[in-house]
Amino acid sequence: TQRAGREMRARIRQAISKLGEKSAEMFVLKYFEGYGNNEIAELMGTSAMVVGVLLHRARTRVKKEIGDLLEGGQA
């Protein structure tokens, strides 16, 4: 439903806002803008390995924040 979609987007935005500034920026570049890890590393002046680690941690935190919606809220 549209309501469920709006709620999910709001929860994702909220979860991203709880990440650190650098992690949040990387998350948005990767999952909303479509940049690759190497491109993000170049844009942010770091290594692709650091980007990979921070994105993994960010994904884990975002999934934890919205997990209840993913598991039971959409059924």
C-alpha positions as YAML, in Angstrom:
chain: A
units: angstrom
residues:
- id: 1
  name: THR
  ca: [0.00, 0.00, 0.00]
- id: 2
  name: GLN
  ca: [1.02, 3.63, -0.36]
- id: 3
  name: ARG
  ca: [0.86, 4.11, 3.39]
- id: 4
  name: ALA
  ca: [3.27, 1.23, 3.99]
- id: 5
  name: GLY
  ca: [5.65, 2.63, 1.37]
- id: 6
  name: ARG
  ca: [5.59, 6.08, 2.96]
- id: 7
  name: GLU
  ca: [6.19, 4.58, 6.39]
- id: 8
  name: MET
  ca: [9.12, 2.51, 5.09]
- id: 9
  name: ARG
  ca: [10.72, 5.56, 3.42]
- id: 10
  name: ALA
  ca: [10.29, 7.60, 6.61]
- id: 11
  name: ARG
  ca: [11.86, 4.84, 8.70]
- id: 12
  name: ILE
  ca: [14.78, 4.49, 6.29]
- id: 13
  name: ARG
  ca: [15.38, 8.27, 6.41]
- id: 14
  name: GLN
  ca: [15.25, 8.15, 10.20]
- id: 15
  name: ALA
  ca: [17.69, 5.21, 10.32]
- id: 16
  name: ILE
  ca: [20.11, 6.99, 7.97]
- id: 17
  name: SER
  ca: [19.95, 10.11, 10.13]
- id: 18
  name: LYS
  ca: [21.26, 8.06, 13.07]
- id: 19
  name: LEU
  ca: [24.39, 7.05, 11.16]
- id: 20
  name: GLY
  ca: [27.53, 9.10, 11.40]
- id: 21
  name: GLU
  ca: [27.82, 11.87, 8.82]
- id: 22
  name: LYS
  ca: [30.42, 10.05, 6.71]
- id: 23
  name: SER
  ca: [28.54, 6.73, 6.79]
- id: 24
  name: ALA
  ca: [25.25, 8.42, 5.96]
- id: 25
  name: GLU
  ca: [26.80, 10.21, 2.99]
- id: 26
  name: MET
  ca: [28.33, 6.97, 1.71]
- id: 27
  name: PHE
  ca: [25.01, 5.12, 2.16]
- id: 28
  name: VAL
  ca: [23.14, 7.72, 0.13]
- id: 29
  name: LEU
  ca: [25.79, 7.79, -2.60]
- id: 30
  name: LYS
  ca: [25.70, 3.99, -2.87]
- id: 31
  name: TYR
  ca: [22.02, 3.12, -2.51]
- id: 32
  name: PHE
  ca: [20.25, 6.25, -3.71]
- id: 33
  name: GLU
  ca: [22.70, 7.72, -6.22]
- id: 34
  name: GLY
  ca: [24.13, 4.44, -7.56]
- id: 35
  name: TYR
  ca: [27.83, 5.12, -7.09]
- id: 36
  name: GLY
  ca: [30.29, 2.22, -6.74]
- id: 37
  name: ASN
  ca: [32.63, 1.81, -3.78]
- id: 38
  name: ASN
  ca: [35.65, 2.97, -5.80]
- id: 39
  name: GLU
  ca: [33.82, 6.10, -6.94]
- id: 40
  name: ILE
  ca: [32.70, 6.87, -3.39]
- id: 41
  name: ALA
  ca: [36.25, 6.38, -2.12]
- id: 42
  name: GLU
  ca: [37.56, 8.83, -4.70]
- id: 43
  name: LEU
  ca: [34.84, 11.40, -3.95]
- id: 44
  name: MET
  ca: [35.44, 11.19, -0.21]
- id: 45
  name: GLY
  ca: [39.22, 10.91, -0.24]
- id: 46
  name: THR
  ca: [39.46, 7.46, 1.32]
- id: 47
  name: SER
  ca: [40.02, 3.86, 0.23]
- id: 48
  name: ALA
  ca: [37.47, 1.48, -1.26]
- id: 49
  name: MET
  ca: [38.18, -0.86, 1.67]
- id: 50
  name: VAL
  ca: [37.14, 1.82, 4.19]
- id: 51
  name: VAL
  ca: [34.01, 2.51, 2.12]
- id: 52
  name: GLY
  ca: [33.17, -1.21, 2.12]
- id: 53
  name: VAL
  ca: [33.57, -1.52, 5.88]
- id: 54
  name: LEU
  ca: [31.54, 1.62, 6.63]
- id: 55
  name: LEU
  ca: [28.78, 0.61, 4.21]
- id: 56
  name: HIS
  ca: [28.57, -2.85, 5.76]
- id: 57
  name: ARG
  ca: [28.18, -1.33, 9.22]
- id: 58
  name: ALA
  ca: [25.66, 1.20, 7.91]
- id: 59
  name: ARG
  ca: [23.57, -1.53, 6.21]
- id: 60
  name: THR
  ca: [23.57, -3.54, 9.42]
- id: 61
  name: ARG
  ca: [22.37, -0.56, 11.45]
- id: 62
  name: VAL
  ca: [19.70, 0.43, 8.93]
- id: 63
  name: LYS
  ca: [18.40, -3.16, 8.74]
- id: 64
  name: LYS
  ca: [18.26, -3.29, 12.55]
- id: 65
  name: GLU
  ca: [16.30, -0.01, 12.67]
- id: 66
  name: ILE
  ca: [13.72, -1.08, 10.08]
- id: 67
  name: GLY
  ca: [13.78, -4.82, 10.81]
- id: 68
  name: ASP
  ca: [10.32, -4.94, 12.40]
- id: 69
  name: LEU
  ca: [8.81, -3.46, 9.24]
- id: 70
  name: LEU
  ca: [10.65, -5.94, 7.05]
- id: 71
  name: GLU
  ca: [9.70, -8.95, 9.16]
- id: 72
  name: GLY
  ca: [6.13, -8.35, 10.20]
- id: 73
  name: GLY
  ca: [4.88, -5.00, 9.08]
- id: 74
  name: GLN
  ca: [4.58, -5.86, 5.41]
- id: 75
  name: ALA
  ca: [2.77, -9.21, 5.72]
...
